[in-house]
């Protein structure tokens, strides 16, 4: 059976078996979801090598945390969140490497740090920076906002995934959008 042929029900079943400790099921599941996880990571980090790093991290996290998937919603929705978080972590790591570069080598505004040029060149840097700022004071808004506005998941699915009432999720997304709008318009 090819990886593309796995239906959401088949992926859910593989995930249930993997969660129960079936190592063969876990290997098959990771192979089946890798293309999807890579696409999710490319949504945040369009430069392929960066997205591949994030995808690898996501697959490791999925393997290590499969027990935390509740089994109520679709496995692919849970996987999506893990992949988004891995891509954001990869972005943060690259950003921190740029910040920790020796400022004596060149002035801070002369040119970008070559270790992060790839991520900055192909990323919605404004969106990632806005999510970082919002997360400092309102971390509960970030995940629902990304799931709705970047990945287009329905409100009901987001509510199930984050374990919050539908009205709460809608309010979080609304407030997150209000906070994000001025940050996305700035040109700093």
C-alpha positions as CSV (number, residue, x, y, z in Angstrom):
1,X,0.0,0.0,0.0
2,X,1.5,3.4,-1.0
3,X,1.7,6.2,1.6
4,X,-0.7,8.4,-0.4
5,X,-3.3,5.6,-0.3
6,X,-3.8,5.8,3.5
7,X,-7.1,7.3,4.4
8,X,-7.6,9.4,7.5
9,X,-9.3,6.3,9.1
10,X,-6.2,4.1,8.3
11,X,-3.9,6.8,9.7
12,X,-6.0,7.0,12.9
13,X,-5.8,3.2,13.2
14,X,-2.0,3.2,12.7
15,X,-1.8,5.9,15.3
16,X,-3.9,3.9,17.8
17,X,-1.7,0.9,17.3
18,X,1.5,3.0,17.6
19,X,0.1,4.6,20.8
20,X,-0.4,1.1,22.2
21,X,3.3,0.3,21.7
22,X,3.3,-1.3,18.2
23,X,6.7,-0.2,16.8
24,X,5.9,-1.5,13.3
25,X,2.8,0.7,13.3
26,X,4.8,3.7,14.5
27,X,7.3,3.2,11.7
28,X,4.6,2.9,9.1
29,X,2.7,5.9,10.5
30,X,5.8,8.1,10.4
31,X,6.6,7.1,6.8
32,X,3.0,7.8,5.8
33,X,2.7,11.2,7.4
34,X,6.2,12.6,6.5
35,X,5.0,14.3,3.2
36,X,2.1,15.9,5.1
37,X,4.4,17.0,7.9
38,X,6.9,18.5,5.5
39,X,4.1,20.5,3.7
40,X,3.0,21.9,7.1
41,X,6.6,22.9,7.9
42,X,7.0,24.5,4.5
43,X,4.0,26.6,5.3
44,X,6.0,28.2,8.0
45,X,9.5,27.8,6.6
46,X,9.3,27.7,2.7
47,X,13.1,27.2,2.3
48,X,13.3,23.4,1.9
49,X,16.3,22.6,4.0
50,X,14.8,24.5,6.9
51,X,11.4,22.8,6.5
52,X,13.2,19.4,6.3
53,X,14.9,20.1,9.7
54,X,11.6,21.1,11.2
55,X,9.9,18.1,9.7
56,X,12.5,15.7,11.2
57,X,12.0,17.4,14.6
58,X,8.2,17.0,14.2
59,X,8.5,13.3,13.4
60,X,10.8,12.7,16.4
61,X,8.3,14.6,18.6
62,X,5.4,12.6,17.2
63,X,7.2,9.3,17.9
64,X,8.1,10.5,21.5
65,X,4.7,12.0,22.3
66,X,2.3,9.6,20.5
67,X,0.9,8.7,23.9
68,X,-0.4,12.2,24.3
69,X,-2.7,12.0,21.3
70,X,-6.1,11.6,22.9
71,X,-7.6,9.6,20.0
72,X,-10.8,11.7,20.0
73,X,-10.1,13.9,17.0
74,X,-8.2,13.0,13.8
75,X,-4.6,12.0,14.3
76,X,-3.7,14.3,11.3
77,X,-5.0,17.3,13.2
78,X,-2.9,16.5,16.2
79,X,0.1,15.9,13.9
80,X,-0.5,19.2,12.2
81,X,-0.1,21.1,15.6
82,X,3.1,19.1,16.4
83,X,4.5,20.0,13.0
84,X,3.6,23.7,13.3
85,X,5.2,23.9,16.7
86,X,8.3,22.1,15.4
87,X,8.6,24.6,12.6
88,X,8.2,27.5,15.0
89,X,10.9,26.0,17.3
90,X,13.2,25.7,14.3
91,X,12.6,29.3,13.4
92,X,13.3,30.4,17.0
93,X,16.5,28.4,17.1
94,X,17.7,30.0,13.8
95,X,16.7,33.4,15.0
96,X,18.6,32.9,18.3
97,X,21.7,31.8,16.3
98,X,21.6,35.0,14.4
99,X,21.2,37.1,17.6
100,X,24.1,35.3,19.2
101,X,26.5,36.0,16.3
102,X,29.5,38.0,17.1
103,X,28.6,41.6,16.5
104,X,32.3,42.5,16.1
105,X,32.4,40.6,12.8
106,X,30.1,43.1,11.1
107,X,27.6,45.8,12.1
108,X,24.2,44.6,13.0
109,X,22.6,46.2,10.0
110,X,25.3,45.5,7.4
111,X,24.0,42.1,6.3
112,X,22.1,39.2,7.7
113,X,23.8,36.4,9.5
114,X,24.5,33.6,6.9
115,X,23.4,30.9,9.3
116,X,19.8,32.3,9.1
117,X,19.7,33.8,5.6
118,X,17.8,30.7,4.3
119,X,15.0,30.9,7.0
120,X,14.6,34.7,6.8
121,X,14.6,34.8,3.0
122,X,11.7,32.4,2.6
123,X,9.6,32.9,5.7
124,X,6.6,35.0,6.6
125,X,9.0,36.7,9.0
126,X,6.3,39.3,9.9
127,X,3.9,36.5,10.9
128,X,6.4,34.6,13.0
129,X,7.5,37.8,14.8
130,X,3.9,38.7,15.4
131,X,3.2,35.3,16.9
132,X,6.3,35.6,19.1
133,X,5.2,39.0,20.5
134,X,1.6,37.8,21.1
135,X,2.8,34.6,22.8
136,X,4.7,36.6,25.4
137,X,1.5,38.0,27.0
138,X,-1.3,35.9,25.5
139,X,0.1,32.4,24.6
140,X,-3.5,31.0,24.5
141,X,-4.2,33.0,21.4
142,X,-1.4,31.7,19.2
143,X,-2.3,28.1,18.5
144,X,-5.9,28.7,17.7
145,X,-5.0,31.7,15.5
146,X,-2.4,29.8,13.5
147,X,-4.7,26.8,13.1
148,X,-7.5,29.0,11.8
149,X,-5.8,31.7,9.8
150,X,-2.7,30.0,8.5
151,X,-4.0,26.4,8.1
152,X,-7.7,27.0,7.6
153,X,-9.0,24.4,10.1
154,X,-12.6,24.8,11.1
155,X,-13.5,26.3,14.5
156,X,-15.0,23.1,15.7
157,X,-11.9,21.1,14.9
158,X,-9.7,23.7,16.6
159,X,-11.9,23.6,19.7
160,X,-11.7,19.8,19.9
161,X,-7.9,19.9,19.3
162,X,-7.1,22.5,22.0
163,X,-9.7,21.1,24.4
164,X,-11.6,24.4,24.8
165,X,-15.3,25.3,24.2
166,X,-16.2,26.5,20.7
167,X,-17.0,30.0,22.0
168,X,-13.7,30.3,23.8
169,X,-11.8,29.3,20.7
170,X,-13.7,31.9,18.6
171,X,-13.0,34.6,21.2
172,X,-9.3,33.6,21.3
173,X,-9.0,33.9,17.5
174,X,-10.8,37.2,17.5
175,X,-8.6,38.7,20.2
176,X,-5.5,37.2,18.5
177,X,-6.4,38.8,15.2
178,X,-6.9,42.2,16.9
179,X,-3.4,41.9,18.4
180,X,-1.8,40.6,15.2
181,X,-3.2,43.2,12.8
182,X,-1.0,46.1,13.9
183,X,2.0,43.9,14.2
184,X,1.6,42.6,10.7
185,X,1.2,46.1,9.3
186,X,4.4,47.4,10.9
187,X,7.5,47.6,8.8
188,X,10.2,47.5,11.5
